[in-house]
Amino acid sequence: MLSIVRFIIVIIYCLLVCIFGCIYCLFSPRNPRHVATFGHLFGRLAPVFGLKVETRLPEGVENHPTAIYICNHQNNFDMVTAASIVQPPTVTVGKKSLLWIPFFGQIYWLTGNMLIDRDNRTKALSTISQVVAQIQKRNVSVWMFPEGTRSRGRGLLPFKTGAFHAAIAAGVPIIPVCVSNTSNKIKLNRLNNGLVIVEMLQPIDISHYGKDQVRKLATDCREIMMAKIDELNKEVAEREASGRVESKQAN
C-alpha cells in the first residue's frame, strides 16, 4: 500500500514540476541556471522515498571555476540524491531519446541540457567537442557520469575517458561528486529507508596532465572517488546502526 501511495505522489509531483517548469522556462529558455533549480526540486522527493539525504559542499564552492563534474551513477534514484547538489550554472549530458519522454523530455531540453545521439557512433564521438564548445561558449560547467551506465550494485564501474578528454581539451578542472550506496537500499513498502550522503570534493587540477595522460587522469579520479565512497558507506552504516541518521547539511 505504501508503495502505491508513493507512486501516486511521485507521479503527481513530477507532472506538476514538468508542466509548470516548462511554462516557467519559456520566459528564459535554455538558461543553464534552470538545471540546478529543477534538480533541487526533484531532490525534494527524497523524503517521499523515506530517505534522508545529506549534502556536503566543499569550502569555497561559490568560487569554484567552470568545471566538469563527475558523479557515480547507481540507478534512477540518482535523480533525488545526486540532483540535490548540482551547482548553477551546470548542464548535464543525456541521450537524445530523452526528448521523447512526455513532459520530462521537454523540460530537460528547455533547462539547457545537452542531448547526444549515443546510438550513432560517428555522432557520439563528437560529444567531446560538443562538451568543450558548451564550456567555452556558454561559460557553463558540465555534469557527466564517467561510468557511462548505471552500476546497479556492482560498485564503481571502470571510467570511460570522454569526460577527461573534454576537461583537458577545455582546460577546466574535474570536480568529483560521490554518493553513498543506494543499491538495494530503498524498499518502497518500507517507511524509513535510511541515510544517503552526497559529497562534492575539491576541484582536481588537470593542468599537469597531457593529452596522452587521459587514462591516468581517469584512473586517478576513480581511485579518489572509490576511497571517498567507501568512507561514506562506512559512515552511513555506523550512523544507521546507532540511530544517528538526522541530516546535517554541511558546506
N, C-alpha and C positions, 0 to 999 in steps of 0.2 A: 504493500500500500504506500509506504513512504517513497519508494522509487517512482510510483505513478505521480504522486504529488510533486516531487522534484522535477520530473519530466515536464509536467504542465507549467510549472513556474519558469523553468528554463526556456521553454518554447515561447511563452508569452513575453518574457523579458527580452529575449533575443529579437523577436519580431518588432517590439516597440523601439529598441535601440537602433535596429537597422532601418526601420521606416522613418522615424524622426531624425535619425542620423543622416540619412540620405538628403532629407529636406534641408537640414542644417548645413551640410557640406556644399549644397548648391550655391550658397552665398559666397563660398571661397573654395571652389573645387580644386582637388589635388594639392591642398595645402598640407605639407608633411607634418605639421604640428597636430593634425587631427588623429594621426596614428596612435600617439600616446594617450590622447583624450579618450578614444574609444577602447583602447587596450585596457585602460584603467577601469572603464565602465564594465567591460566583460570580466575583469578581475573581481568585481563586486559579487560575482556569482559564487565565489569560493565558499561563503557560509552556507549557501543553499546545498552544497555537496558535503556539508559537515566538516569543512576544512578551515583551519586557522593558518593563514599564510603570513609569514613574517618576512618582510623585505629589508634588505640591508644594503645601503648605498655607501660607497667609499667617501672619505673626506675629500672635499673639493669637487664633488661631482658636477656642481653647477658651472665649473670652469673647465670641464673636460672638452677636449678638442673634438672636431669631427672625427669619427672613427668607424670601424667595423665591429659590431657586437657579435660575439659568437656564444651560442647557448646550447646546452644539451637538450635533445629532442626526444621526449619519452612517449607521449601519447596525446590524445585530444585534450586532456586536462591542462596541457601547457597554456591553453587559452585563458585559463583562470588562475594560473600560477605565475608563469614567466611574464605574461602580459602586464602584470601589475607593476613591473619595474621599468618598463620602457620609458626612455627619456626623449623629450622633443628636442629638435626635430629629427626623428628617426623613421625610416621606412623599412618595410620587410620585402623579401623576395618570395613570390608564390607562383604556383603553376597557373598558366593561362586558363585552365579548365575551371578554376575557382570562380571566374566571371559568370559561369552559368548556374551557380548556386543562387536560387531566388533570394533577393534582399541582401544576403551576406556578400555575394559577389559584387554587387553594385556599390555597397559601402566600402568594400575592400579597395576598389578602384578609385572611388571618389576621395578617399582619405590620402591618396598619393602613393600607395604601394606599387611595387614593380611586378609585372606579370611576364613570365617567360614560358616558352614552349619547350618543355622538357622531353616531349616525345619526338621532337625533331632535333637530331644530334647536331646538325650544322648550326641551327639557330641557338641551341643550348650552349654551344661553345662560345657564342658571343656574349654570354651572360656576364663574364668578367669585364668586358669593355663597357657593357651597359651599367654595371655597378660603379665602375670608375667614373663614367660620364655623369651619373646621378650625383656622386660625391662632389665632383668638381664644378658642375654647372649649377646645381641646386643648393650646394653647401649643406648637405644633409648627411647624417650617419645612416648606415645600412645594417639591419639585423639579419643574421644568417644562422642556419643550423648546419654546421660543418659535417655532421654525420650523414646528411643527405636523406635520411629516413627516420621514422620513429624507432626507437630502440626496443620498446615493449618488453622491458625486463631483462634485456641482455647486457645491461651495463653500458658504459660509454663506448660506442662503436668507433672503429677507425675513422679518422677525418679525411674527407675529400679535400682537395687543395684549392678549390675555387676561391674561397674567402681570403685565403692567404696570398694567392696571386694578385687579387684585387687590392689588398692592403698595401702590398709592396709597390704595385703599379701606381696607386693613388698617393702613396707616401703618407698614409694615415695609420695610427696605432690600432692594435687589436684590444678590445675590452671584453674579457670573458664574463659570462653570466652563468652561475651554477645553481641548479635547482635540486634539492634533495629528492630522494626517491618517491615517486608516486605510483610505480607499477604494483599492481595487486594490493594497493593500499586503500583504495576507495570502493566501498561497498554501498551501493545505492539504497539498500534497505537498512543500513546502519546509521544511527543518528549522528554519532561522532566519529569522524574519520581521521582525527589527529592533526598533527602539525606538519607544515611544509615550509622550509626555509629557502628563500630566493636571495642569493647574494651576488652583487656586482663587484668584481675585483678592479684593482687599479689598472690603468692602461698599460699595455705591453709595448715598449718601444721597438719598432721594426727596422729602425734606421741602420742597424748593423747586420741585417740580413740582406744578402744579394738575391738577384732573380734566380740564381742557381741553388738557393738555400730554402726554397719554398717548403719542401718536405720537412726540413729540420724545424722550420718555424711552426708548421702544423704539429709536429711531434712534441715540441717544447710546450706549446699551448695545451695540447691534450694532457700532458703529464701534470701541468699546473691544475687543470680542471679536475682531473681524476683525484688528485690529492685533496682538493677542496671539497669535492662531492663526498668523498669518503669521510672527511671531517664533519660535514653537515649531517650525513646519515647517522654517524655515531652520536652527535649531539641530539638529534631528533629522538633516537632510540632511548637515550638516557633521560631526556625530559619527559617523554611519554611514559616511561616506566615509573618515574617519580611523580607523575601527575602535573608537572610544570609545563603546560603547553600554551599558557597565555601568550598571545602575540606581543612581542616587544619590538616595535618598529625602530630601526636604527639607521642613522645617517652617518 
